[in-house]
Amino acid sequence: MSQSPDPRHLGSSYIMEARIGVGAQGEVWRGRRTDARETLAFKVLRAELVENPDVVERFIKERSTLLRVRSPYVVAIRDVVIEGSTFAIVMDYVNGGDLRDLLRVHGSLPPAQVASLGTRIAQGLSAVHRAGVIHRDIKPANVLLSSRLSRGGDPAETVVVGVAPGEEVPETVVPRLADFGVARICDTFSASHLTGAIGTPLYMAPEILSLQAPTSAADIYSLGIMLYEMTCGTTPFVGEPAQLLSQHARRDAGRPLGVPDPLWELIASMISKQPDMRPSIEDVAQRLDVMQSALAGLPAAPRLASPPQSTASLVPYDWDALPPAEPAAPPATLPSPSATSATMAFAPDAPTLVGGQQYVPGPGQVPLSPGTAGTAGFAAPALPTSPGGPSPAASAFSGQPGSQYPQAATGGPQAGARRRWWRRRWVAAVAVVTVLAVVGAGATWWYFFSGAEIDNRWAAALPAGNGVREELRYSEVSEPVASADGATIAFQRDGKKHLVDLTKSTTTPVWSGECYKALPWVGGSMLCTQTSDESTVIGATGKTSKVPFSKGSFYIGATPELGIVSDKGESSDGGPMRGYDASGKEKWTASGQYKGGRVANGFILTYEIKSRQFQVLSAKTGEVLVSERGEQPDSDFDEDTRFPGGFNIESGPEVFSRVTSSGATIYKANGSEAGTVSGKFSEKHWWAASAPLDASALKDAYSSLAKASSSTTPVIGPGGTVDVVVDKSACTAKAGGKKLALPEFSQSDGCHIRPIGLLSDGQVLVEVGEYSSSASDPGNLVVAVSPDTGKVGWKVPGAYGGTVPPAKDQSDARLLVAQGSSYFFDLVVSRITSK
């Protein structure tokens, strides 16, 4: 490579310091934000792409989609920047090499290591697919390797990098899938324009060059080829590009010696010539995960210089034949939930002030199916949060009462080839929901606790005090999901799902086991969903039971009293909605055709397909309270829209509202109008409430918001409203004109100040700082500060996760925060005390 050009600025926020690579799609640079020291990677697209108007349009349109993809096993896209004729994607910087380098050194890997690394890569690819992105260039060079401290018990931990013999703590290779952003943006280019960008012939699925747009099955094929190479050191087909493409379509791969039956059977199914014969990415991840223990201790297969003899395929791929249409993924079928009324997920779009940008994470829904539940990989700490604040609107932790919940959807072909599209979300219907958002230049955690009244799930329920005492710590977890009543949390750790009771004095799980995804159900129970389309109810005490609904039902959400689903309907297009109590008894049925929605504060926001209406229903009775005609939302409430149809059900159990182009209409809990407020309202600029609102308070909130500048957040609590003004350039905040003495952060931390609400003693609860991936750096701080004196009353390190119920021998709500790295972190429950 030629000498690196001089450093250059990218907009006003970034500086690219050194060019570190050049490829078919453009250049790769190493750099940083101008106000931070964290190293970032920049992919600058080549001029040919930038000159195409379709690519420019897609670049702008797909920004929120790319930012939404979050997984521990994906190289996160931090920002998408357009400056004149320069288009750049800002990403995590990963400096541990790539899988290609690892295979060059080790050749073939032991089967358990192939399964371990493959599980993580599949989980990362699943997150990409859930965002609606087809990678199209899965290959070892696009699997970057980072490392984390070993926790033991992981077969991948025998593959280490940068560790000298005798060192006490090895570093574990963590694969992270890269380069999915360019494939998404360049999707508008034809194959003739993108000969080097549509894939790599060694790993390319046969259907890539057909006239039909590629599906997720193409990525599964490429991943299968890569797993094959990991087992024996070579790909199954070699030769010139034309020969390779012919072999991919016409020849079946030969089986290398020494590859165990379970691993070979999976790889063979993944590289089937017909796309609809390949397993879903969720099935791949689960099967690889399950086989790890069975493969432990088996030696690596011999490293091959050339592949075994291939054979003519009995079912070759025909480029001239039209493939059968892939069934639309049901917006939410219980088979493998991932984001529900109480599913923690990553929300790259939560309302937050970071470097001048505001994001609103969006709610979603999840597919259900009797048998089991599950959630996709996790990308960062997410916890329950208090209601009333900005709610999720894209994906992430959903928490606090008053916020909303994200969702996921599944569906697809048949048995082994069924495709499920999951979105990790925190959705605790009328319960604890946590929304986690990573925004722009830095990670910013958003959490909301959604509750029905000013109970222990609202921030205002925290007691007055001037100190903080840690009571519970759940270490090294991911994928947390809060129950509908906020009393339990499910999370992933050491390869298993665990359910813990937050009201107990011990951190010992009440239940542990295999569970692909966890979804909140009635009270403190969870739905455990497997990729086999089966779901089970895990009770708050750890007791398991059968689900009360039929297989294929669509998960809608849950409250402390009821779990809500809709029927599968004919052709998986939805059916009546039903509410079930803790005993499994059906309490109500809402006639119509439903298959998506959100649950919060005792309300259900949904869309009735036949009448083409957005509807707000009572979660308690199923009664339709308000309906408005409108176009069916994309992906059944799973897009970046905070208020589908304009409806806002975040404000508490007594009231909801609808925003239009001219203002907002307030509704009481029975659906009757309570007034209107004129003004222009944006989902990205909202108030922060720590207590539920009634009709009068909600009207006042809208009135305050209509008058507030973009830098002003009306902060609402039991005692009234305080305007908090954030000066991002100076990184300071004022409450009622009084400067708040917030902790100062070094320049490398950037500026992040997020008001959360007013506490019962009148202090403003604020999250400050910027999340750090360093385990030794607390990153964010949660601070209680007096608006009268500006002085800090108490503070605790971590990202705000909301409030949780008191322990059994206590009476006050407690604080929940996330501490640690962005993917594996500690959940910490603390009590506010008086010194």
C-alpha positions in Angstrom: 0.0 0.0 0.0 1.2 3.5 -0.8 2.2 5.9 2.0 -0.8 7.1 4.0 -2.0 10.6 3.1 -1.9 13.3 5.7 -4.5 13.4 8.4 -7.8 15.0 7.4 -10.9 16.3 9.1 -14.3 14.7 8.4 -16.9 17.3 9.1 -16.5 19.2 12.4 -16.7 16.1 14.6 -14.0 13.7 13.4 -10.3 13.6 12.4 -9.0 10.7 10.3 -5.4 10.3 11.3 -4.0 7.5 9.1 -5.1 5.4 6.2 -4.8 1.7 7.2 -6.4 -0.1 4.2 -7.7 0.2 0.7 -10.3 -2.1 -0.8 -12.9 -2.5 -3.6 -15.4 -0.3 -1.8 -13.0 2.4 -0.7 -10.4 3.3 2.0 -10.3 2.5 5.6 -8.8 5.1 8.1 -8.0 5.1 11.7 -9.1 8.2 13.6 -11.2 9.7 16.4 -13.7 12.3 17.4 -12.2 15.7 17.7 -13.4 15.9 21.3 -12.4 12.4 22.4 -9.4 10.0 22.4 -11.2 6.8 21.6 -9.9 5.2 18.4 -12.5 4.8 15.7 -12.4 3.3 12.2 -13.6 5.2 9.1 -14.7 3.5 5.8 -14.6 6.2 3.1 -16.5 5.0 0.0 -14.8 5.2 -3.4 -15.7 7.9 -5.8 -17.6 5.6 -8.2 -20.2 4.8 -5.5 -20.5 8.4 -4.3 -21.3 9.6 -7.9 -24.3 7.4 -8.2 -27.4 9.2 -7.1 -29.2 6.0 -6.0 -26.3 5.3 -3.6 -26.5 8.8 -2.2 -30.2 8.4 -1.5 -29.7 5.0 0.1 -26.8 6.3 2.1 -29.1 9.0 3.7 -32.1 6.7 4.0 -30.3 3.8 5.6 -28.5 5.8 8.3 -30.9 4.8 11.1 -31.0 1.2 10.1 -27.2 0.8 10.2 -27.0 2.6 13.5 -29.6 0.3 14.9 -27.5 -2.9 14.5 -26.0 -3.8 17.8 -24.5 -7.1 19.0 -21.4 -8.1 20.9 -20.4 -9.9 17.7 -20.8 -7.1 15.2 -18.5 -4.1 14.6 -20.9 -1.4 15.5 -21.5 1.5 13.1 -21.3 4.7 15.2 -22.2 7.3 12.6 -22.8 7.8 8.9 -21.3 11.1 7.6 -21.8 13.0 4.4 -19.5 15.9 3.7 -19.5 17.2 0.2 -18.4 14.4 -2.0 -17.0 12.4 0.9 -19.3 9.6 2.3 -18.0 7.8 5.3 -19.1 5.1 7.8 -17.8 5.6 11.3 -17.2 2.2 13.1 -15.7 0.6 16.2 -12.0 0.2 15.8 -10.9 -3.5 16.2 -7.2 -4.1 16.2 -6.9 -7.8 16.9 -6.6 -8.9 13.3 -9.2 -11.0 11.5 -10.3 -14.6 11.2 -8.3 -14.9 7.9 -5.1 -14.3 9.8 -6.1 -16.7 12.5 -6.7 -19.5 10.0 -3.4 -18.8 8.3 -1.6 -19.4 11.6 -3.7 -22.3 12.9 -5.0 -23.9 9.7 -7.9 -26.1 10.9 -9.4 -25.5 14.3 -10.7 -28.0 16.8 -14.4 -28.7 16.3 -15.4 -27.2 19.7 -13.6 -24.0 18.7 -15.3 -23.9 15.3 -18.7 -24.3 17.1 -17.8 -21.6 19.7 -16.6 -19.0 17.2 -19.4 -20.0 14.8 -22.1 -19.5 17.4 -20.9 -15.9 18.0 -20.6 -15.1 14.3 -24.1 -16.5 13.7 -25.5 -14.4 16.6 -23.9 -11.3 15.1 -25.3 -12.1 11.7 -28.7 -12.6 13.2 -28.5 -9.1 14.6 -27.7 -7.8 11.1 -30.6 -9.7 9.5 -33.0 -8.5 12.2 -32.3 -4.9 11.0 -33.3 -6.0 7.5 -29.7 -6.0 6.1 -28.3 -8.8 3.9 -24.5 -8.8 4.4 -23.6 -10.5 1.0 -19.9 -10.7 1.8 -19.4 -13.1 4.6 -15.8 -14.2 4.6 -12.9 -14.6 7.1 -11.5 -11.2 6.3 -14.8 -9.6 7.4 -14.7 -11.3 10.8 -12.5 -9.1 13.0 -11.1 -10.3 16.2 -11.2 -8.5 19.5 -10.4 -9.9 23.0 -11.8 -9.8 26.5 -10.7 -11.3 29.8 -11.2 -15.0 30.1 -14.1 -16.2 32.3 -13.3 -19.8 31.8 -15.5 -22.6 30.4 -15.6 -21.4 26.8 -14.0 -23.6 24.1 -13.0 -20.5 22.2 -10.7 -19.6 25.0 -8.1 -22.0 23.9 -7.7 -19.8 20.8 -5.8 -16.9 22.2 -3.9 -14.0 20.8 -1.2 -11.8 22.2 -0.6 -14.0 25.2 2.8 -15.2 26.1 3.2 -18.6 27.7 2.7 -18.6 31.4 0.5 -15.5 31.5 -2.2 -15.8 34.2 -5.2 -14.5 32.3 -5.5 -15.3 28.6 -7.5 -13.1 26.3 -10.4 -14.7 24.5 -10.9 -14.2 20.8 -14.3 -12.5 20.3 -15.3 -12.5 16.6 -17.0 -9.4 15.3 -18.7 -9.3 12.0 -17.7 -6.3 9.9 -18.6 -4.5 6.6 -22.4 -5.0 6.6 -23.0 -1.3 6.1 -21.5 -0.9 2.7 -23.5 -3.9 1.4 -26.7 -2.2 2.6 -25.9 1.2 1.1 -24.6 -0.2 -2.2 -27.6 -2.5 -2.7 -28.9 -0.2 -5.3 -25.9 -0.8 -7.6 -26.2 -3.6 -10.1 -23.9 -6.5 -10.1 -22.1 -5.2 -13.1 -21.2 -2.0 -11.2 -20.1 -3.8 -8.1 -18.1 -6.8 -9.3 -15.8 -6.6 -6.3 -18.4 -5.5 -3.8 -21.3 -8.0 -4.1 -19.3 -10.9 -2.5 -16.2 -13.0 -2.8 -16.5 -15.9 -5.2 -14.9 -18.4 -2.8 -17.8 -17.9 -0.4 -20.6 -16.6 -2.7 -24.0 -18.3 -2.7 -25.1 -19.5 -6.1 -28.3 -17.3 -6.1 -26.3 -14.0 -5.7 -26.0 -13.6 -9.4 -29.7 -14.3 -10.2 -32.1 -11.6 -11.1 -33.9 -11.9 -7.7 -32.7 -9.9 -4.7 -30.6 -12.0 -2.3 -32.2 -13.1 0.9 -30.7 -13.9 4.3 -30.2 -17.5 3.0 -27.3 -16.2 0.9 -25.4 -15.1 4.0 -26.1 -18.5 5.7 -24.5 -20.2 2.6 -21.4 -18.0 2.9 -21.2 -18.7 6.6 -21.4 -22.4 5.9 -18.5 -22.2 3.5 -16.5 -20.3 6.1 -17.2 -22.9 8.8 -16.1 -25.5 6.3 -12.8 -23.7 5.9 -12.4 -23.4 9.7 -12.7 -27.2 10.1 -10.0 -28.2 7.5 -8.1 -25.1 6.4 -9.6 -24.8 2.8 -12.8 -23.8 1.2 -14.8 -26.6 -0.5 -14.4 -25.1 -4.0 -11.3 -23.5 -5.6 -10.4 -22.2 -9.0 -11.1 -19.1 -11.2 -14.2 -17.0 -10.5 -16.2 -18.6 -13.3 -15.3 -22.1 -12.2 -16.1 -21.2 -8.6 -19.6 -19.9 -9.5 -20.3 -23.0 -11.5 -19.2 -25.3 -8.6 -21.3 -23.3 -6.1 -24.3 -24.0 -8.2 -23.7 -27.5 -9.6 -21.3 -29.4 -7.2 -21.8 -30.7 -3.6 -18.8 -30.2 -1.3 -16.7 -33.2 -0.3 -16.6 -34.1 3.4 -13.2 -33.6 5.0 -11.8 -36.4 7.2 -12.1 -35.8 10.9 -15.1 -33.5 10.9 -17.7 -34.8 13.5 -21.1 -35.8 12.3 -23.2 -33.1 14.0 -20.9 -30.3 12.7 -20.7 -31.7 9.2 -24.5 -32.2 9.0 -25.0 -28.6 9.9 -22.4 -27.3 7.5 -23.9 -29.5 4.7 -27.4 -28.1 5.3 -26.1 -24.5 5.3 -24.4 -24.9 1.9 -27.4 -26.5 0.2 -27.9 -25.2 -3.3 -31.5 -24.3 -2.8 -31.9 -21.3 -0.5 -35.2 -22.6 1.0 -33.4 -25.8 2.1 -30.9 -23.9 4.4 -31.6 -23.5 8.1 -32.4 -20.1 9.6 -29.6 -18.2 11.2 -31.2 -18.7 14.6 -31.2 -22.4 14.1 -27.5 -22.3 13.1 -26.6 -20.3 16.2 -28.5 -22.6 18.5 -27.2 -25.9 17.0 -23.6 -24.7 17.1 -24.1 -23.5 20.7 -25.6 -26.9 21.8 -22.9 -29.0 20.1 -20.0 -27.2 21.8 -19.9 -29.4 24.9 -20.3 -32.6 22.8 -17.3 -31.6 20.7 -15.1 -30.6 23.6 -11.7 -32.3 23.5 -11.9 -33.6 19.9 -8.8 -32.8 17.9 -8.8 -30.6 14.8 -9.2 -32.3 11.5 -6.1 -32.5 9.3 -5.2 -29.2 7.5 -5.8 -29.7 3.8 -3.9 -28.0 1.0 -6.9 -28.6 -1.4 -10.5 -29.6 -0.8 -11.8 -33.2 -1.1 -13.4 -34.3 -4.3 -16.8 -32.7 -4.9 -19.7 -34.5 -6.5 -22.5 -33.5 -8.9 -25.4 -32.1 -7.0 -28.7 -33.9 -7.2 -30.5 -30.5 -6.8 -28.3 -27.9 -8.6 -29.2 -24.3 -8.5 -30.8 -23.0 -11.8 -30.2 -19.3 -12.4 -32.9 -19.3 -15.0 -35.6 -20.6 -12.6 -37.7 -18.3 -10.5 -37.2 -19.3 -6.9 -40.4 -19.7 -4.7 -41.3 -16.4 -3.0 -40.1 -16.4 0.6 -43.0 -16.1 3.0 -43.2 -12.7 4.7 -41.8 -13.0 8.2 -44.7 -12.9 10.7 -44.2 -9.7 12.6 -44.3 -11.6 15.8 -44.6 -15.3 16.3 -43.9 -16.7 19.6 -41.4 -19.3 18.2 -38.5 -17.2 19.1 -39.2 -13.9 20.8 -36.5 -11.4 21.3 -38.0 -8.1 22.1 -41.1 -7.7 24.1 -42.9 -5.8 26.6 -39.9 -6.3 28.7 -37.1 -7.3 26.6 -33.8 -5.4 26.9 -32.4 -4.4 23.6 -30.1 -2.0 22.0 -31.7 1.2 20.9 -29.5 3.4 18.8 -32.2 6.0 18.7 -33.3 6.9 22.2 -34.0 10.5 22.9 -30.6 11.6 24.1 -28.3 14.6 23.8 -25.0 13.4 22.6 -22.7 15.6 20.5 -25.8 17.6 19.5 -27.7 14.6 18.2 -31.0 13.3 19.6 -32.3 9.8 19.0 -35.5 8.1 19.9 -35.4 4.3 20.2 -38.4 2.6 19.0 -40.7 0.0 20.4 -41.3 -3.3 18.8 -42.9 -6.6 19.2 -42.0 -10.2 19.1 -43.0 -13.5 17.6 -44.2 -16.2 19.9 -44.8 -19.9 19.8 -45.6 -22.2 22.6 -42.5 -23.8 23.8 -39.8 -21.3 24.4 -38.6 -17.8 24.1 -35.4 -16.2 23.3 -33.6 -13.0 22.5 -30.9 -12.2 20.1 -27.4 -11.3 21.1 -26.9 -8.3 23.3 -24.9 -5.2 22.6 -24.6 -3.3 25.7 -26.0 -2.9 29.2 -29.6 -2.3 29.3 -31.8 -2.0 32.3 -35.3 -1.1 33.4 -35.9 2.5 33.8 -38.5 4.8 35.1 -41.6 5.7 33.3 -42.5 9.0 31.8 -39.2 9.8 30.1 -38.6 9.4 26.4 -39.6 6.0 25.3 -37.9 3.6 23.1 -38.6 3.8 19.5 -36.2 1.6 17.7 -34.6 -1.1 19.6 -33.1 -1.3 23.0 -33.8 -1.6 26.6 -37.2 -0.4 27.5 -37.8 0.4 31.0 -39.6 2.9 33.2 -43.3 3.0 33.5 -44.5 5.2 30.8 -42.2 4.1 28.1 -42.7 1.7 25.3 -41.4 -1.5 24.1 -39.7 -2.8 21.1 -40.5 -5.9 19.3 -39.3 -8.7 17.0 -40.8 -10.8 14.3 -40.4 -14.2 13.0 -41.5 -16.3 10.2 -40.4 -18.0 7.1 -40.2 -21.2 5.2 -40.6 -24.5 6.9 -39.0 -26.6 9.6 -35.3 -26.5 9.0 -35.4 -23.5 6.7 -37.7 -21.3 8.8 -36.4 -17.8 9.1 -37.0 -15.7 12.1 -36.3 -12.0 12.3 -35.7 -10.9 15.8 -35.2 -7.5 17.3 -33.7 -7.3 20.7 -35.9 -5.0 22.8 -36.6 -4.3 26.4 -40.3 -4.2 26.8 -41.9 -4.5 30.1 -45.5 -3.8 29.6 -46.8 -1.7 32.4 -43.7 -2.9 34.1 -40.0 -2.5 33.9 -38.8 -2.0 30.4 -35.3 -0.8 29.6 -34.2 0.9 26.5 -30.5 0.9 25.8 -29.3 3.2 23.1 -26.0 3.7 21.6 -25.9 7.0 19.7 -23.7 8.6 17.2 -20.2 9.1 18.6 -20.6 7.3 21.8 -22.5 4.8 23.7 -25.4 6.2 25.6 -27.6 4.0 27.7 -31.3 4.6 27.7 -33.6 2.8 30.0 -37.3 3.3 30.9 -39.4 1.6 33.5 -42.9 1.3 32.4 -45.4 1.1 35.2 -49.1 1.6 35.9 -48.9 4.0 38.8 -46.4 6.0 40.9 -45.1 2.7 42.3 -41.6 1.2 42.7 -41.0 1.3 38.9 -41.0 5.1 38.6 -37.9 7.1 39.5 -39.9 9.3 41.8 -40.4 6.3 44.0 -36.7 6.4 45.1 -36.5 7.7 48.7 -34.9 11.0 49.8 -31.2 10.6 50.7 -27.6 11.7 50.2 -25.8 8.3 49.8 -25.9 5.1 47.8 -25.2 1.6 49.1 -24.8 -1.4 46.8 -27.0 -4.4 47.6 -26.9 -6.8 44.6 -24.5 -7.3 41.8 -25.0 -9.7 38.8 -21.6 -9.9 37.1 -20.7 -10.4 33.5 -24.2 -10.6 32.0 -25.8 -9.8 28.7 -29.2 -9.7 27.0 -31.1 -8.7 30.2 -34.9 -8.7 30.1 -37.1 -7.3 32.9 -40.4 -8.9 33.9 -43.7 -7.1 33.6 -43.8 -6.3 37.3 -40.1 -5.5 37.5 -39.4 -8.0 40.3 -37.4 -10.4 38.2 -34.8 -10.1 35.4 -33.6 -12.7 32.9 -30.1 -12.5 31.4 -27.5 -14.5 29.5 -24.4 -15.6 31.3 -21.9 -18.5 30.6 -24.0 -19.9 27.8 -27.3 -20.1 29.7 -30.3 -18.0 30.5 -30.8 -17.2 34.2 -33.9 -15.8 36.0 -33.2 -13.9 39.2 -35.5 -12.5 41.8 -34.5 -8.9 42.6 -36.5 -8.9 45.9 -34.2 -11.6 47.4 -31.0 -10.8 49.2 -29.1 -13.4 47.2 -28.0 -13.3 43.6 -28.6 -17.0 43.1 -30.9 -17.6 40.1 -34.3 -19.1 40.7 -34.0 -20.8 37.4 -31.2 -21.5 34.9 -31.3 -23.4 31.6 -31.3 -23.4 27.9 -33.4 -20.6 26.4 -32.9 -18.9 23.1 -34.9 -15.8 24.0 -36.7 -14.6 27.1 -39.8 -12.4 27.0 -41.8 -11.0 29.9 -45.1 -12.7 30.7 -47.6 -12.2 33.5 -46.2 -10.6 36.7 -42.7 -11.9 37.4 -42.8 -14.8 34.9 -41.0 -15.1 31.6 -41.7 -16.8 28.3 -38.7 -19.0 27.3 -38.7 -19.5 23.6 -36.5 -21.8 21.6 -35.7 -21.9 17.9 -37.8 -25.1 17.7 -40.9 -22.8 17.8 -41.7 -24.0 21.3 -42.3 -21.8 24.4 -42.5 -22.4 28.1 -43.6 -20.2 31.0 -40.9 -19.8 33.6 -42.6 -18.6 36.9 -41.1 -16.1 39.2 -40.1 -18.9 41.6 -38.5 -20.9 38.8 -41.4 -23.3 38.2 -42.1 -24.1 34.6 -45.5 -24.6 32.9 -47.1 -24.8 29.4 -48.1 -21.7 27.6 -51.9 -21.1 27.3 -52.0 -19.9 23.7 -51.8 -21.8 20.4 -48.5 -22.4 18.5 -47.7 -19.7 16.1 -49.4 -16.9 18.1 -48.0 -13.4 17.8 -46.6 -12.0 21.0 -47.9 -8.5 21.8 -46.7 -7.8 25.4 -47.5 -8.2 29.0 -48.7 -6.4 32.1 -48.3 -7.5 35.8 -51.8 -9.0 35.4 -52.0 -10.3 31.8 -50.0 -11.7 29.0 -51.3 -10.6 25.5 -50.9 -12.4 22.2 -52.8 -12.5 18.9 -53.8 -15.6 16.9 -51.7 -16.8 14.0 -54.6 -16.6 11.6 -54.7 -17.9 8.1 -51.4 -17.7 6.3 -49.8 -16.2 9.5 -51.4 -12.9 8.8 -52.8 -12.3 12.3 -56.1 -12.8 14.1 -58.0 -11.9 17.3 -56.0 -10.6 20.2 -56.3 -12.4 23.6 -55.4 -11.6 27.2 -54.4 -14.5 29.6 -54.0 -14.3 33.3 -51.3 -16.0 35.5 -53.3 -19.3 35.6 -53.5 -19.4 31.8 -57.2 -18.5 31.7 -58.3 -16.4 28.8 -59.8 -13.2 30.2 -60.8 -11.3 27.1 -60.8 -11.5 23.3 -60.6 -8.6 20.9 -62.1 -9.5 17.5 -60.1 -8.4 14.5 -56.9 -9.1 12.6 -53.9 -8.2 14.8 -50.3 -9.3 14.6 -48.3 -6.5 16.2 -48.4 -3.8 18.9 -46.9 -2.4 22.0 -48.1 -2.6 25.6 -47.5 0.1 28.2 -49.2 1.6 31.3 -52.3 -0.6 30.9 -52.7 0.3 27.2 -52.2 -1.6 24.0 -51.2 0.3 20.9 -51.8 -1.8 17.8 -53.0 -1.8 14.2 -56.2 -3.6 13.1 -55.5 -4.8 9.5 -59.0 -5.3 8.1 -60.3 -1.9 9.1 -56.9 -0.2 8.5 -57.0 1.5 11.9 -54.5 2.3 14.6 -56.2 1.4 17.9 -55.5 1.9 21.6 -57.1 -0.8 23.6 -57.4 -1.4 27.3 -54.9 -4.1 28.3 -57.3 -5.1 31.2 -60.4 -5.6 29.2 -59.4 -5.6 25.5 -61.9 -2.8 24.8 -61.0 -0.5 21.9 -60.7 3.0 23.4 -59.7 5.1 20.4 -59.1 4.3 16.7 -57.8 6.3 13.7 -57.5 5.2 10.1 -54.0 5.1 8.7 -51.4 3.2 6.7 -50.2 0.0 8.3 -46.8 0.6 10.0 -43.7 -1.0 8.5 -42.6 -4.2 10.1 -45.5 -4.1 12.5 -44.3 -1.4 14.9 -40.7 -2.4 14.6 -39.3 0.7 13.0 -37.8 3.9 14.2 -41.2 5.5 15.1 -41.8 6.4 18.6 -45.5 7.1 18.2 -47.1 4.9 15.5 -50.2 6.6 14.2 -49.2 9.6 16.4 -50.3 7.7 19.6 -48.3 8.2 22.8 -49.1 5.6 25.6 -46.0 6.4 27.7 -47.4 8.9 30.2 -49.0 6.7 32.8 -52.1 4.6 33.4 -54.6 7.4 33.6 -54.0 9.1 30.2 -52.7 8.8 26.7 -52.5 11.1 23.7 -52.2 11.5 19.9 -49.8 13.8 18.2 -50.8 15.3 14.8 -49.2 17.9 12.5 -51.1 20.7 14.4 -50.9 19.6 18.0 -51.8 16.9 20.5 -55.1 15.5 21.7 -55.3 14.2 25.3 -57.4 11.2 26.2 -58.4 9.8 29.6 -58.0 6.2 30.4 -61.6 5.4 29.2 -60.9 6.9 25.8 -62.8 10.2 26.3 -61.2 13.4 25.1 -59.7 15.6 27.8 -58.4 18.5 25.7 -56.0 19.6 23.0 -52.7 21.5 22.8 -51.6 23.3 19.7 -48.0 23.1 18.6 -45.4 21.3 16.6 -44.0 18.2 18.4 -41.0 16.1 17.4 -40.3 12.5 18.6 -36.7 13.6 19.1 -37.5 16.4 21.6 -39.5 15.4 24.6 -39.9 15.8 28.3 -38.5 13.6 31.0 -41.0 12.4 33.6 -40.3 10.4 36.7 -43.9 10.0 37.7 -47.2 9.1 35.9 -49.2 12.0 34.6 -53.0 12.7 34.7 -54.8 14.6 32.0 -54.1 18.0 33.4 -50.4 17.3 33.9 -50.1 15.8 30.4 -51.7 18.9 28.9 -49.2 21.0 30.9 -46.3 18.8 29.6 -47.3 19.4 26.0 -47.7 23.1 26.6 -44.3 23.3 28.2 -42.8 21.3 25.3 -44.4 23.5 22.7 -42.6 26.6 24.2 -39.2 24.9 24.9 -36.1 25.3 22.8 -34.4 22.2 21.4 -31.8 22.5 24.2 -34.4 22.6 26.9 -36.0 19.5 28.5 -39.0 19.9 30.7 -38.2 17.6 33.7 -41.4 16.5 35.5 -41.9 14.9 38.9 -44.3 14.7 41.8 -43.5 18.3 42.8 -43.9 19.9 39.4 -41.7 20.8 36.4 -38.2 22.2 36.1 -36.7 23.2 32.8 -33.2 21.8 32.3 -31.1 23.6 29.7 -28.1 21.7 28.3 -25.3 23.6 26.7 -23.5 21.0 24.6 -20.6 23.2 23.6 -19.7 23.9 27.2 -21.0 20.6 28.5 -23.0 22.2 31.3 -26.6 22.2 32.4 -28.9 24.6 34.2 -32.1 23.9 36.1 -34.4 26.8 36.5 -31.5 29.1 35.6 -29.2 27.6 38.3 -26.0 25.9 37.0 -25.8 22.3 38.2 -22.5 21.3 39.7 -22.3 18.1 37.6 -19.1 16.0 37.8 -16.6 17.1 35.1 -15.3 14.6 32.6 -12.1 14.7 30.7 -12.2 15.8 27.0 -12.0 12.1 26.0 -15.4 11.4 27.5 -17.3 13.8 25.3 -20.4 15.5 26.5 -23.4 13.6 27.6 -26.0 15.1 29.9 -29.4 13.4 30.0 -32.1 14.5 32.5 -34.2 11.6 33.8 -36.8 13.2 36.1 -37.5 14.8 39.4 -37.1 12.8 42.6 -39.5 12.9 45.5 -37.2 15.3 47.4 -37.0 17.7 44.5 -33.6 16.7 43.2 -33.0 16.4 39.5 -31.9 12.9 38.4 -29.3 13.2 35.6 -27.1 10.8 33.7 -23.8 12.4 32.8 -20.5 11.3 31.1 -20.2 8.8 28.3 -20.2 5.1 28.4 -16.7 3.5 28.3 -15.8 0.1 27.1 -13.0 -0.1 29.6 -13.8 -2.3 32.6 -11.8 0.0 34.9 -13.7 3.1 33.7 -17.2 3.6 35.2 -18.1 5.7 32.2 -21.5 7.2 32.9 -22.6 8.5 36.3 -26.1 8.8 37.7 -26.3 11.9 39.7 -29.0 13.5 41.9 -28.5 17.3 42.0 -30.5 20.0 43.7 -32.1 22.6 41.3 -32.0 25.1 44.2 -28.3 25.0 45.1 -26.9 23.2 42.1 -25.0 20.8 44.4 -24.8 17.0 44.0 -26.8 15.1 46.6 -25.5 11.6 45.6 -24.0 9.8 42.6 -23.3 6.3 41.5 -21.2 5.1 38.6 -22.9 3.3 35.7 -25.6 3.7 33.1 -29.1 4.4 34.4 -31.3 1.3 34.3 -34.3 2.5 36.2 -35.8 1.6 39.6 -36.7 -1.8 40.9 -38.9 -3.0 43.8 -37.6 -3.1 47.4 -36.2 -6.2 49.0 -38.6 -8.3 50.9 -37.6 -6.7 54.2 -37.6 -3.1 52.8 -40.2 -0.6 51.7 -38.4 1.7 49.2 -37.6 1.4 45.6 -34.0 0.9 44.6 -31.7 2.1 41.8 -30.6 -0.2 39.0 -27.5 0.7 36.9 -25.2 -1.1 34.4 -21.5 -1.1 34.9 -18.7 -2.5 32.8 -17.9 -3.0 29.2 -20.4 -2.4 26.4 -21.3 -6.0 25.8 -20.6 -7.9 29.0 -21.5 -5.8 32.1 -22.6 -5.9 35.7 -26.2 -5.2 36.7 -26.0 -3.4 40.1 -28.9 -2.8 42.5 -28.3 0.0 45.0 -30.3 1.5 47.9 -30.5 5.3 48.5 -29.5 6.1 52.0 -29.2 9.0 54.4 -25.7 9.4 55.9 
